[in-house]
Amino acid sequence: MPTPTPKPIPAPAEPPALRALPEDPEKLTTERVAAYQVALERMHFSCGFVDGDVGMRTQRALKAFQEANGLPVTSQLDPDTRARIGEPGEPFTNYVITEADIATIAPPPKLWLEKSKVPFLGYNDGWEMLGEKFHCTRAYIKALNPDIKEITVGTEVIGPKVFPAAPLPKAASIRILLAETTIQALDADGRILASFPCSIAKDKNKRPNGVLTVKNYAPNPNYTFSPDLFPEVAAAEGITKRIIIPPGPNNPVGTMWIGLSLPGYGMHGTPEPEDISRTQSHGCFRLCNWNAEKLYKMIKIGTPVDVQP
């Protein structure tokens, strides 16, 4: 199907107020910030979500980009950083919903036992699917498409222009910064190639430290629910033995599992990307599904993973 001519892009409803940029005469609009977020996303310095706001995750992406490019670290969209990124261009694009898109919508059951009986844990609805496709929140993609009531095959929508992205280089090592809830891919000289926000364990005692290695990986993994790990849930649902939870974007580990040399630990996707960067996991490192998939393409078995405070 031919790509339609881009239409005028509406501003998101009630965009968040931007933080002031020090000593910078240029006023950055929400749409302009979104354009730079899209540019960073395509260069694999992920802000987590495109939302037009220079929030915590965007500031950390900017910090990583500045460090990678030898710029003064301000964690802001200062003039030097904007110049190095280059003219970001139009941040949004038109997209026509396909049958393949609709096929990924399969609302998962709520109970674990019921989840184990279905073949695929798909998206709850079209807006969740579009949020993951365009690396933004449901609220943001809805704000870009205020007149669309139903997502069906042939529906034309507007979303952040996060693809095509730059080629993914191979990483010599991975660095996890616990204090910044960030996972970075590094080259052989220690230069940052990519940076992704992540979630870490709520319990500090469950946070590993030191150098681990990539032990295994599994795209579109299933998940083993163990009553020993969730005794209250198991008792409530009458689960007495391990059960296998099928793959899909709403699988507990999302669409990607990268196992580490510390048993039971890994870097993986999530069914709840909007919660990334909060200290909420049981010990593993969670990423947005799209970033977990990028990370997988950059590593290999044996890649060192340095977990730092």
C-alpha positions in Angstrom: 0.0 0.0 0.0 1.5 3.4 -0.9 2.5 5.7 1.9 -0.1 8.6 2.1 1.0 12.2 1.9 1.7 13.4 5.5 -1.1 15.5 6.9 -0.7 18.5 9.2 0.2 17.2 12.7 -2.0 18.2 15.6 -0.4 19.2 18.8 -1.0 16.7 21.6 -3.8 17.6 24.0 -2.6 19.6 27.0 1.2 19.1 26.5 3.3 19.1 29.6 5.2 22.2 30.6 8.8 22.1 29.5 11.7 22.8 32.0 13.6 25.9 31.3 16.9 25.5 29.4 19.6 27.6 31.0 21.2 30.4 28.9 19.4 29.4 25.8 17.4 32.0 23.9 15.5 29.5 21.7 12.1 28.4 23.1 11.6 24.8 22.4 8.0 23.8 21.8 6.6 20.5 22.7 6.7 19.4 19.1 10.3 20.5 18.7 11.3 18.5 21.8 9.5 15.5 20.4 11.5 15.9 17.2 14.8 15.7 19.1 13.5 12.7 21.1 12.7 11.0 17.8 16.2 11.7 16.5 17.7 10.3 19.7 15.5 7.3 19.5 16.6 6.5 16.0 20.3 6.8 17.1 19.5 4.4 20.0 19.7 6.9 22.8 16.3 6.1 24.1 14.2 8.6 26.1 11.9 5.7 26.9 8.9 7.5 25.3 8.5 10.3 22.8 6.3 12.7 24.7 7.6 16.2 24.0 8.9 16.7 27.6 12.5 16.9 28.8 11.8 14.6 31.8 14.1 12.4 33.7 14.4 9.6 31.1 15.1 12.2 28.3 17.7 13.9 30.5 19.5 10.6 31.0 19.4 9.9 27.3 20.8 13.4 26.6 23.5 12.8 29.2 24.5 9.5 27.5 24.5 11.2 24.1 26.7 14.0 25.4 29.2 11.7 27.0 29.3 9.6 23.8 30.0 12.7 21.7 32.5 14.5 23.9 30.1 17.3 24.7 29.7 19.2 28.0 27.2 17.2 30.1 24.2 19.3 30.9 21.5 16.6 30.4 19.5 19.2 28.5 18.8 20.1 24.9 21.4 22.9 24.9 22.7 24.5 21.6 25.8 22.3 21.4 23.7 19.1 21.8 21.1 20.2 19.3 23.9 21.0 16.8 25.5 17.6 17.2 22.1 15.8 16.8 21.5 17.9 13.7 18.2 19.2 12.3 15.7 16.5 13.4 13.1 17.3 10.8 9.4 16.4 11.0 8.9 14.2 14.1 5.7 12.5 13.0 4.6 10.3 10.1 1.4 8.7 8.8 0.9 5.0 9.1 -1.8 2.7 7.8 -2.9 -0.2 10.1 -2.3 -3.6 8.6 -3.8 -7.1 9.2 -0.5 -8.0 10.9 -1.0 -5.2 13.3 -4.5 -6.3 14.2 -3.3 -9.9 14.6 -1.2 -8.8 17.6 -4.3 -7.6 19.5 -5.4 -10.5 21.8 -6.3 -9.2 25.3 -4.7 -11.6 27.8 -6.7 -13.1 30.7 -6.2 -11.7 34.2 -5.5 -14.9 36.1 -2.3 -16.8 35.8 -4.0 -20.2 35.3 -6.1 -18.7 32.5 -3.1 -17.1 30.9 -1.5 -20.5 30.6 -4.4 -21.8 28.6 -4.2 -19.3 25.7 -1.6 -19.5 22.8 -0.5 -15.8 22.9 -0.6 -12.8 25.3 -1.3 -10.0 22.8 -2.0 -6.3 23.2 -5.1 -5.3 25.1 -6.3 -3.0 22.3 -5.1 -1.0 19.3 -3.9 1.9 21.3 -1.5 -0.2 23.3 -0.2 -1.8 20.1 0.4 1.7 18.6 2.1 3.0 21.7 4.7 0.2 21.4 5.0 0.5 17.7 5.7 4.2 17.9 7.6 4.3 21.3 5.1 6.5 23.1 2.4 6.3 25.7 -1.2 5.4 25.0 -2.2 9.0 26.0 0.3 10.5 23.6 -0.7 8.5 20.6 -4.4 9.2 21.3 -3.6 12.9 21.6 -2.0 12.8 18.1 -5.1 11.1 16.7 -8.1 12.7 18.5 -10.6 11.9 15.8 -9.9 8.2 15.6 -12.4 6.1 17.7 -11.5 2.6 16.5 -8.3 0.9 15.2 -9.1 -1.4 12.3 -7.3 -2.6 9.1 -6.8 0.4 6.9 -7.1 3.1 9.6 -4.6 5.9 9.0 -2.9 7.2 12.1 -0.1 9.6 13.0 2.8 8.5 15.2 6.4 9.5 16.1 8.8 8.8 13.2 11.0 6.4 15.1 11.8 4.2 12.1 13.9 3.6 10.1 16.5 3.7 12.8 20.3 3.7 12.4 22.0 0.3 12.0 22.7 -1.4 15.3 26.5 -1.9 16.0 27.7 -4.9 18.0 28.6 -4.1 21.6 31.9 -5.1 23.2 30.3 -4.9 26.6 27.1 -3.8 28.5 27.1 -1.4 31.5 24.2 -1.2 33.9 24.0 2.0 36.0 21.8 1.2 39.0 21.7 4.8 40.2 20.5 6.1 36.8 18.3 3.0 36.0 20.1 2.9 32.6 21.5 0.1 30.5 24.3 1.2 28.1 26.0 -0.7 25.2 29.7 0.1 24.8 32.3 -0.4 22.1 35.8 -1.8 22.8 37.0 1.6 23.9 34.2 2.1 26.3 32.3 4.6 24.2 28.6 4.6 24.5 26.9 3.1 21.5 23.3 3.0 22.9 21.5 3.8 26.1 18.2 2.5 27.3 16.2 3.3 30.5 15.5 0.2 32.7 13.8 -0.8 35.9 15.8 -2.4 38.7 14.9 -4.4 41.9 12.9 -2.6 44.5 14.8 -4.6 47.2 18.4 -3.3 47.2 19.5 -6.7 48.5 18.4 -8.3 45.2 20.4 -5.9 43.0 23.5 -7.7 41.7 26.8 -5.9 41.3 30.0 -6.5 39.5 30.7 -8.2 36.2 28.3 -10.8 34.8 28.1 -12.2 31.3 25.3 -13.0 28.8 24.5 -16.6 29.3 21.6 -17.2 26.9 18.7 -15.4 25.1 15.3 -16.1 23.9 13.2 -13.9 21.5 9.5 -14.2 22.2 10.0 -16.2 25.3 7.5 -18.1 27.4 7.5 -17.7 31.2 7.5 -20.3 33.9 5.2 -19.3 36.8 6.4 -20.9 40.0 4.2 -21.1 43.1 7.3 -20.8 45.3 7.9 -17.3 44.0 4.3 -16.1 44.3 2.8 -18.2 47.1 -0.1 -15.9 47.8 -1.2 -15.7 44.2 -0.7 -19.5 43.8 -2.9 -20.1 46.8 -5.6 -17.8 45.7 -5.8 -19.4 42.2 -5.2 -23.0 43.4 -2.0 -23.4 41.5 0.1 -26.2 43.0 2.8 -26.7 40.4 4.7 -24.7 37.8 2.8 -23.6 34.8 4.0 -22.2 31.4 2.8 -18.8 30.4 2.8 -18.3 26.6 4.8 -15.6 24.7 3.6 -12.2 23.6 4.1 -8.5 24.4 2.1 -9.0 27.6 4.2 -11.9 28.8 5.7 -11.1 32.2 9.2 -10.8 30.5 7.8 -9.1 27.4 9.1 -10.0 23.9 12.8 -10.7 24.8 14.8 -12.5 27.5 18.6 -12.1 27.8 19.8 -14.4 30.6 22.8 -13.5 32.7 25.4 -15.7 34.4 23.8 -15.0 37.8 21.1 -17.7 38.0 17.6 -16.3 37.7 18.7 -12.9 36.5 18.3 -11.4 33.1 17.6 -8.3 31.0 14.2 -8.5 29.5 11.1 -6.8 28.1 7.9 -5.9 30.0 4.1 -5.9 29.6 4.1 -2.4 31.3 6.5 -0.1 29.4 5.1 3.0 31.0 6.5 1.9 34.3 10.1 1.6 33.1 12.7 3.4 35.3 10.7 2.8 38.5 12.3 0.4 41.1 9.8 -2.3 40.8 11.3 -5.6 39.6 12.1 -8.7 41.6 15.7 -8.4 40.7 16.0 -8.5 36.9 16.5 -5.5 34.6 13.4 -4.6 32.7 13.3 -2.5 29.5 10.6 -1.4 27.0 10.1 -4.3 24.6 11.5 -2.4 21.7 14.7 -1.6 23.6 15.1 -5.2 24.8 14.9 -6.3 21.2 17.5 -3.7 20.2 19.8 -4.8 23.0 19.5 -8.4 21.9 20.8 -7.5 18.4 23.9 -5.9 20.0 25.1 -8.7 22.2 26.2 -12.3 22.0 26.8 -15.2 24.4 29.6 -14.2 26.7 29.2 -10.4 26.3 30.4 -8.9 29.7 27.7 -7.0 31.7 29.1 -4.7 34.3 26.6 -3.8 37.0 27.6 -0.5 38.7 26.1 1.3 41.7 
